[in-house]
């Protein structure tokens, strides 16, 4: 039987099962040598302000910021709060189980999903309730409006009461045989819940789970299940009512969320999410090319190949620059106008797996071995 890449899962009846494991494309003897960095351009000042260690991370971690506080978690299930100004950390709570997805947060309510497939919430450093889920989860829960929303690997979306854990509704969609083992798209937009279901952005009424509109970013194509996989990957980029998202190894597109109309969709082979500003949408291709598309029509603004084969994270707009991490623990800053390299900063040498994220003027990245780094950019 053919092996399936480790970021793919097969769905059988109602269970999601791992078919097989191959080394990730960023490892092994066939890894393509990345572009040499050369001397640091030094065109932007970026200094390391502090560093911390929280423990290794092998799940889709999405840090959550609130004021100056940054909430993180490690694979073992320990939630840690870090002061983004100083790097001082305190343990919030130990859930006692390994995590599969997290974090969701609103005010003092925090949500995560364990490897035992339980949605767990905590409040003021104490666990409040647990709820068994019907399918595996790799997308961090969304906490909003007194509810917790969960996007599962079987293409279902569920809503729970944040105080009691009562399941309010479930939206079930037909699932393909393969899904991605990484975070998808799930966000709140006004009074609407927006989720990525297969290759579609879908607007959902958060009160009852009914669909308001659907807009295709990509459609399944190809002759086998892997080629036909078009899951949307997070994060998505939102500016006003326009949401832009990437379909795995297929395309990038933008949707007017006020009515669900597709504004544009362009071919693009990538596996990480997007960032953007009022003018452009930015993304990294699977081969390490950085690209900018014009937000209005999707036309290419610039392409940079300076970081090819460095296996980049989703980028982040930082003032007039773009910050992006790589699998060697380097944080790169490039010009948002044309992709010109501005500066880079090295961390602990392991892959950056969470962030870049801005918290009160500090750029934060997290590495696979659990290093947390606070960077002060110009």
C-alpha positions as CSV (number, residue, x, y, z in Angstrom):
1,X,0.0,0.0,0.0
2,X,1.3,3.4,-0.8
3,X,2.3,5.6,2.1
4,X,0.6,8.9,2.7
5,X,2.4,12.0,3.7
6,X,2.2,12.7,7.5
7,X,0.2,15.9,7.0
8,X,-2.6,13.9,5.4
9,X,-5.3,11.8,7.1
10,X,-7.8,9.3,5.7
11,X,-11.4,9.4,6.9
12,X,-13.1,6.0,7.4
13,X,-16.8,6.0,8.3
14,X,-16.8,8.5,11.3
15,X,-13.2,8.1,12.4
16,X,-10.1,9.9,11.1
17,X,-7.2,7.5,10.8
18,X,-3.5,8.1,9.9
19,X,-2.8,6.0,6.8
20,X,1.0,6.2,7.0
21,X,4.0,8.3,7.7
22,X,6.7,9.6,5.5
23,X,9.4,12.0,6.4
24,X,8.3,15.6,6.0
25,X,9.4,17.2,2.8
26,X,11.8,19.4,4.8
27,X,13.9,16.5,6.0
28,X,15.8,13.5,4.6
29,X,18.6,13.0,2.1
30,X,16.6,14.5,-0.8
31,X,16.1,17.9,0.9
32,X,17.0,20.7,-1.5
33,X,19.6,23.0,-0.1
34,X,18.1,26.4,0.8
35,X,19.3,29.7,-0.6
36,X,22.3,31.0,1.3
37,X,21.4,34.0,3.5
38,X,24.6,35.9,3.1
39,X,25.4,38.9,5.2
40,X,22.6,40.4,7.3
41,X,21.4,43.4,5.2
42,X,20.8,45.4,8.4
43,X,18.3,47.7,6.7
44,X,15.9,47.2,9.6
45,X,16.7,47.2,13.3
46,X,15.4,43.9,14.9
47,X,16.9,43.0,18.3
48,X,16.1,40.1,20.6
49,X,14.4,41.5,23.7
50,X,13.9,38.2,25.7
51,X,13.6,34.5,25.4
52,X,11.8,31.7,27.3
53,X,11.3,28.0,27.2
54,X,7.9,26.2,27.5
55,X,8.5,22.7,26.3
56,X,8.4,21.0,22.9
57,X,5.5,21.5,20.5
58,X,4.3,19.0,18.0
59,X,0.7,20.1,17.4
60,X,-0.9,23.1,15.5
61,X,-0.3,25.8,18.2
62,X,-2.0,29.2,17.8
63,X,-0.8,31.6,20.5
64,X,-3.4,34.0,21.9
65,X,-2.7,37.6,23.0
66,X,-4.6,39.7,25.4
67,X,-3.2,43.0,26.3
68,X,0.5,42.5,27.2
69,X,-0.1,38.8,28.0
70,X,0.6,36.0,25.6
71,X,-1.0,32.5,26.2
72,X,0.9,29.5,24.9
73,X,0.8,25.7,25.4
74,X,3.2,22.8,24.9
75,X,2.4,19.3,23.7
76,X,2.2,17.9,27.2
77,X,-0.8,20.1,27.9
78,X,0.7,22.9,30.1
79,X,-0.7,26.4,29.4
80,X,1.8,29.2,30.0
81,X,1.2,32.9,30.2
82,X,4.1,35.2,29.2
83,X,4.4,38.9,29.6
84,X,5.3,40.1,26.1
85,X,7.2,43.1,27.4
86,X,9.6,41.2,29.7
87,X,9.3,37.4,28.9
88,X,8.4,36.6,32.4
89,X,6.2,33.5,32.5
90,X,3.7,31.9,34.8
91,X,2.0,28.5,34.5
92,X,-1.7,29.0,34.0
93,X,-2.9,25.4,34.2
94,X,-1.7,21.9,33.4
95,X,-4.5,19.9,31.6
96,X,-2.7,16.6,32.3
97,X,-3.0,15.4,28.7
98,X,-1.2,15.9,25.4
99,X,-2.8,18.5,23.1
100,X,-4.0,18.1,19.5
101,X,-5.1,21.7,18.8
102,X,-5.2,25.1,20.6
103,X,-5.6,27.7,21.7
104,X,-8.9,29.5,21.7
105,X,-9.3,32.4,24.0
106,X,-11.8,35.3,24.8
107,X,-11.5,37.3,28.0
108,X,-10.6,34.6,30.7
109,X,-12.0,31.6,28.9
110,X,-9.4,29.4,27.2
111,X,-10.1,26.3,25.0
112,X,-8.0,23.5,23.7
113,X,-8.4,20.0,22.3
114,X,-6.6,17.0,23.7
115,X,-5.2,13.9,22.0
116,X,-8.1,12.0,23.6
117,X,-10.4,14.1,21.5
118,X,-11.8,16.2,24.3
119,X,-12.6,19.9,24.2
120,X,-11.3,21.3,27.4
121,X,-12.0,24.8,28.8
122,X,-10.3,26.7,31.6
123,X,-11.2,29.8,33.5
124,X,-8.9,31.8,35.8
125,X,-6.3,29.0,35.9
126,X,-8.8,26.2,36.7
127,X,-10.4,23.6,34.4
128,X,-14.2,24.2,34.0
129,X,-15.5,21.4,31.8
130,X,-14.6,18.7,29.2
131,X,-16.7,17.6,26.2
132,X,-16.0,14.5,24.1
133,X,-15.8,15.3,20.3
134,X,-17.0,13.1,17.5
135,X,-13.9,13.6,15.2
136,X,-10.3,14.6,15.4
137,X,-9.5,18.3,15.6
138,X,-6.4,20.2,14.3
139,X,-7.8,23.7,14.1
140,X,-7.7,25.8,17.3
141,X,-11.2,26.3,18.8
142,X,-12.7,29.8,18.4
143,X,-14.1,31.4,21.6
144,X,-16.6,34.2,20.8
145,X,-19.9,35.5,21.9
146,X,-20.2,33.2,24.9
147,X,-19.7,30.1,22.7
148,X,-16.9,27.9,21.6
149,X,-16.8,26.8,18.0
150,X,-14.9,23.7,16.8
151,X,-13.9,22.8,13.2
152,X,-13.3,19.1,13.0
153,X,-11.3,17.0,10.5
154,X,-14.5,15.4,9.2
155,X,-15.7,18.8,7.9
156,X,-18.1,19.3,10.8
157,X,-18.5,22.6,12.8
158,X,-19.9,22.4,16.3
159,X,-21.0,25.1,18.8
160,X,-20.8,24.7,22.6
161,X,-22.0,26.9,25.4
162,X,-18.8,28.4,26.9
163,X,-20.1,28.2,30.5
164,X,-21.7,24.8,30.6
165,X,-20.2,22.8,27.7
166,X,-23.6,22.0,26.3
167,X,-23.5,21.3,22.6
168,X,-25.8,23.8,20.9
169,X,-25.6,22.7,17.2
170,X,-23.6,20.7,14.7
171,X,-23.2,21.4,11.0
172,X,-22.1,18.2,9.2
173,X,-20.8,18.2,5.7
174,X,-19.8,15.4,3.4
175,X,-16.1,14.7,3.9
176,X,-13.5,13.7,1.4
177,X,-11.3,10.6,2.0
178,X,-8.2,12.8,2.9
179,X,-7.9,15.9,5.1
180,X,-5.0,17.9,6.3
181,X,-3.3,17.4,9.6
182,X,-3.0,21.2,10.2
183,X,-5.0,24.1,11.2
184,X,-7.8,25.3,8.9
185,X,-9.8,28.5,8.6
186,X,-12.2,29.5,11.4
187,X,-12.9,33.1,12.3
188,X,-15.6,35.5,13.5
189,X,-16.6,38.4,11.3
190,X,-19.3,40.6,12.9
191,X,-22.3,38.4,13.6
192,X,-21.0,35.7,11.2
193,X,-18.9,32.6,11.7
194,X,-16.6,32.0,8.7
195,X,-15.1,28.5,8.2
196,X,-13.1,26.7,5.5
197,X,-14.9,23.6,4.5
198,X,-13.0,21.7,1.7
199,X,-12.2,24.4,-0.8
200,X,-15.0,26.7,0.2
201,X,-15.3,29.6,2.5
202,X,-18.6,29.2,4.2
203,X,-20.6,31.8,6.3
204,X,-22.5,30.2,9.2
205,X,-25.1,31.6,11.5
206,X,-23.5,31.2,14.9
207,X,-26.9,30.9,16.6
208,X,-28.2,27.8,14.8
209,X,-25.5,26.6,12.4
210,X,-27.4,27.4,9.2
211,X,-25.4,28.4,6.1
212,X,-25.7,31.9,4.9
213,X,-23.4,31.7,1.8
214,X,-20.6,29.6,0.3
215,X,-17.8,30.8,-1.9
216,X,-15.3,28.5,-3.7
217,X,-11.6,29.4,-3.3
218,X,-10.7,26.1,-5.2
219,X,-12.4,23.1,-6.7
220,X,-11.1,19.5,-6.5
221,X,-9.2,18.4,-9.6
222,X,-6.8,15.6,-10.5
223,X,-7.0,11.9,-10.8
224,X,-6.2,10.8,-7.2
225,X,-7.3,11.7,-3.7
226,X,-4.1,13.7,-2.9
227,X,-4.3,15.7,-6.1
228,X,-8.0,16.5,-5.4
229,X,-7.3,17.7,-1.8
230,X,-8.3,21.4,-1.6
231,X,-8.6,22.1,2.1
232,X,-8.3,25.7,3.2
233,X,-5.4,26.4,5.5
234,X,-5.1,29.0,8.2
235,X,-4.5,31.7,8.9
236,X,-6.7,33.7,6.6
237,X,-6.2,37.4,5.9
238,X,-9.0,39.8,6.7
239,X,-9.3,43.5,5.9
240,X,-12.7,45.1,6.5
241,X,-15.2,42.7,4.9
242,X,-12.8,41.0,2.6
243,X,-11.4,37.6,3.7
244,X,-8.5,36.0,1.7
245,X,-7.5,32.4,2.1
246,X,-5.3,29.7,0.7
247,X,-6.4,26.4,-0.7
248,X,-3.7,23.8,-0.1
249,X,-1.3,23.5,-3.0
250,X,-3.9,25.0,-5.3
251,X,-4.9,28.6,-5.2
252,X,-5.2,31.9,-3.2
253,X,-8.5,33.8,-3.3
254,X,-10.5,36.6,-1.7
255,X,-14.2,36.8,-0.9
256,X,-16.4,39.7,0.0
257,X,-17.8,38.4,3.3
258,X,-20.8,40.8,3.2
259,X,-22.4,38.8,0.4
260,X,-20.2,35.8,-0.3
261,X,-19.1,36.9,-3.7
262,X,-15.7,35.6,-4.9
263,X,-13.6,38.6,-5.8
264,X,-10.7,36.7,-7.4
265,X,-8.8,33.4,-7.2
266,X,-5.3,32.8,-8.5
267,X,-3.2,29.6,-8.8
268,X,-0.6,29.2,-6.1
269,X,1.1,26.2,-4.7
270,X,1.5,26.6,-1.0
271,X,0.6,25.0,2.3
272,X,0.6,27.8,4.8
273,X,-1.8,30.7,5.4
274,X,-1.8,34.3,4.4
275,X,-1.3,37.8,5.8
276,X,-2.3,41.1,4.3
277,X,-2.8,44.9,4.5
278,X,-5.0,47.3,2.7
279,X,-3.1,47.0,-0.5
280,X,-1.7,43.5,-0.7
281,X,-2.2,39.9,0.3
282,X,1.1,38.1,1.1
283,X,1.9,34.4,1.1
284,X,4.7,31.8,1.0
285,X,4.8,29.1,-1.6
286,X,5.9,25.5,-0.8
287,X,9.3,26.1,-2.5
288,X,9.9,29.2,-0.3
289,X,9.0,31.9,-2.8
290,X,7.3,34.9,-1.1
291,X,4.5,36.6,-3.1
292,X,2.3,39.6,-2.9
293,X,-1.0,39.9,-4.7
294,X,-3.1,43.1,-5.1
295,X,-6.0,42.8,-2.8
296,X,-8.4,44.4,-5.3
297,X,-7.9,42.0,-8.2
298,X,-5.3,39.4,-7.3
299,X,-2.7,40.5,-9.8
300,X,0.8,39.8,-8.8
301,X,2.6,42.8,-7.2
302,X,6.0,41.1,-6.6
303,X,7.7,37.7,-6.2
304,X,10.8,37.1,-4.2
305,X,13.0,34.0,-4.5
306,X,15.6,35.1,-1.9
307,X,14.3,32.5,0.7
308,X,13.7,29.6,-1.7
309,X,13.6,26.1,-0.1
310,X,13.7,27.5,3.4
311,X,10.2,26.1,4.3
312,X,8.6,29.2,5.5
313,X,5.8,29.9,8.0
314,X,2.8,32.0,7.2
315,X,4.0,35.6,7.0
316,X,2.9,38.6,9.1
317,X,2.7,42.3,8.2
318,X,4.9,44.3,10.6
319,X,4.7,48.0,9.7
320,X,6.3,48.5,6.3
321,X,7.9,45.0,6.4
322,X,6.9,41.3,6.3
323,X,8.1,38.9,8.9
324,X,8.4,35.2,8.2
325,X,10.1,32.3,10.0
326,X,11.8,29.2,8.5
327,X,12.6,25.7,9.5
328,X,16.1,26.6,10.8
329,X,14.7,29.0,13.4
330,X,15.5,32.2,11.4
331,X,13.1,35.2,11.4
332,X,13.3,37.1,8.2
333,X,12.1,40.7,7.5
334,X,11.5,41.8,3.9
335,X,10.0,44.9,2.4
336,X,6.2,44.8,2.0
337,X,6.5,46.9,-1.1
338,X,8.8,44.7,-3.2
339,X,10.2,41.8,-1.1
340,X,13.7,43.2,-0.7
341,X,15.5,41.6,2.2
342,X,15.8,44.0,5.2
343,X,17.2,41.9,8.1
344,X,17.2,38.5,9.7
345,X,17.6,37.2,13.3
346,X,18.5,33.7,14.4
347,X,16.8,31.9,17.3
348,X,17.6,28.3,18.5
349,X,18.0,26.5,15.2
350,X,14.8,24.5,15.4
351,X,11.8,25.2,13.1
352,X,9.5,28.0,13.9
353,X,6.1,26.5,14.4
354,X,4.0,29.3,15.8
355,X,4.0,33.0,14.9
356,X,5.2,35.4,13.9
357,X,2.7,37.3,16.1
358,X,2.7,40.9,17.3
359,X,1.9,41.5,21.0
360,X,2.0,45.1,22.2
361,X,4.9,46.0,19.9
362,X,6.8,42.8,20.4
363,X,7.2,40.2,17.6
364,X,6.9,36.7,19.1
365,X,7.9,33.4,17.5
366,X,7.8,29.9,19.0
367,X,10.1,27.0,17.9
368,X,9.5,23.3,17.8
369,X,11.7,22.6,20.8
370,X,9.7,25.2,22.8
371,X,11.8,28.3,22.5
372,X,9.8,31.5,22.7
373,X,11.5,34.6,21.4
374,X,10.4,38.3,21.8
375,X,11.8,40.5,19.1
376,X,11.7,44.3,19.0
377,X,11.5,45.3,15.3
378,X,12.1,48.9,14.1
